Amino acid sequence: MVKNLIHGQWVPSLGTDSVEIVNPATEEVLDRCPLGTAEDVNRAVAAAKAAFPAWRRTPAIDRVQYLFRLKALLEESADELMLLCTREHGKTLAEAKGDVRRGIQMVDTACGMPSLMMGTSFEDVAAGIDCHAVRQPMGVFAAVTPFNFPAMVPFWFWPFAVAAGNTFVLKPSERVPLSQVRIFELIARAGFPPGVMNLVAGGKDVVNALCAHPDVKGVSFVGSTPVAKHVYRSCGEHGKRVQALGGAKNFMVVLPDASLDTSVKTCLESIIGCAGQRCLAGSVIIAVGDVYDEVKNRMVRYAGDVIVGDGSDPRTQMGPLISRNSVERVKGLIASAVDDGADLILDGRDYRGKGYFLKPTIVGNVRPEWRIAREEIFGPVVCLARAKTLDEALAWIHSCPFANTASLFTASGAAARRFGYEADPPMLGLNIGVPAPMAFFSFGGAKDSFFGDVKAHGRESVQFYTENKVMISRWNKDSSIW
């Protein structure tokens, strides 16, 4: 049974219910995750609150030394974490390696906190009056993270928060907590003081308790849009800062002048990578002008060759979905598209054997009003659509309630500039299938893909995890000294 880490000690959860942690490729039960309680949260937050004063007084240059040590431990344990990530999530070894590497990059970037946190000063803002501004830590922060990147997503948040002088409580997904348990063992080895980092396993009761707890200053969340809205609303009601990253519907626009072979391969990888279970996964390919049939023919050829299976096999190119319920939900969306009149070009629903698998599926002539064109699929389904012009493609993107990413495939600089100028999503790709910003840039969508004001990681994370304090000062001349 997974335990909580509170004040540097591994302790059993107070929750009496639990869920199985299942390898989705083999259906092997790996362990159980307790569904924690509000009292588990109370204990973790109390530990973090008690640790805050000493941690806040620790100079930033000293705080980041713990992160430097952790980075070295993560590098040593990278292969172990990769295998663990594949076992509990199902993603391929190559995808798990990317998961772990991206997490390490976040730690690397947070090590620059002494520079990232620097304030500003200006003398003589008025005669004899100076002004300076500093960024100060606020206290206890928390994060609630999803199943699709067991290693990486928690690193979007806590390294920046603790490097800035805050303390932290993490609730990983109850489906994939094992990677974080191992990472927290490494955090302890790195020597972080007890209470600075705390882990609480659980489900919705833990989430609600974190959102309502009076000593939690802010919450970072990644997950579905309905839950993101709930977290945003709950944190607002309790006076907290919040960054709630929700669902997505990511469009990829292919213009006639694009390099079609490369573009189609890139689009396919975007859609089926991690079996489609990533918030930056492509979903709808809009072929502009007369390239629809060429895109379709290439897509059928490449998708039909994808090797589906256990992610721990190096030959596997696409692993399973996270659960049987996920498989059935995606199958339902495919069926709805067929009912709406889509062309079922490649049907991947006939997988037989153990595990929660779907093969790549292609549906064609998709229309904007259909469910499959508007809902997040989170599965390996290629939606092919037609548009006469770039104007029509942009109108489709603008009509979508989500705005996370979008990509344009073209050789035209003018088209690229217009796309960057007009497309709604804040994260855009040009001849890139998964426009995931590096750790030193901000990450987050708009519309129903993000709820909050300040995005994740990069410089914006420093804004989220600190208070900007401005001091205006005047010193009267002492005639006995002067």
HUHUWO-V250459 format. One line per field, one symbol per residue. ss: DSSP state (2 for helix, 1 for strand, 0 for the rest). phi: phi as a letter, one per 30 degrees, with the letter a starting at -180 (. if undefined). A space follows every 50 residues. Layout:
ss = ???
phi = ???
//
This chain:
ss = 00011100111000000111110000001111110002222222222222 22222220022222222222222222022222222222200022222222 22222222220022220001111111001111111110011111000000 02222002222220001111100000022222222222200000001110 00022222222200011111110022222222222220001111100001 11110000022222222222222222000001111111000222222222 22220001000000000100000222222222222222220011110000 00000000001111000000222200000011111110022222222220 01101111100022222222220000111100000000000010011001 11000100222222211111111100000000
phi = .dcdcbhibdbddddccabdccdddcidddabcdcdcddededddddddd ddedddddeeddddddddddedddddceddddddddddcjdddddddded dddddddeddddeeddcdcbbachdbeiccbbbbcbdckccbbbccddbe ddeeddcdedddddjdcbbccdeddbddddedddddedddjeeejdbbbb dlbdddeddddcddccdabcbblddededddddddddcicdabcccdabc cbccdddddddddddddddddcehhicbdcddbcccdciccedddddddd ddddcddclddddeddcbcdddadddedddedddddddddjddddbccdc dcjdjccbdebbcchdceddeddccddhadccccbcbdbdedddddeddd dcacbabbcaccdddddddddcddddcbbchbdbdddddccdblcbhdca bkcbddhiddddddcbcdccbcbbcddcddcd
//
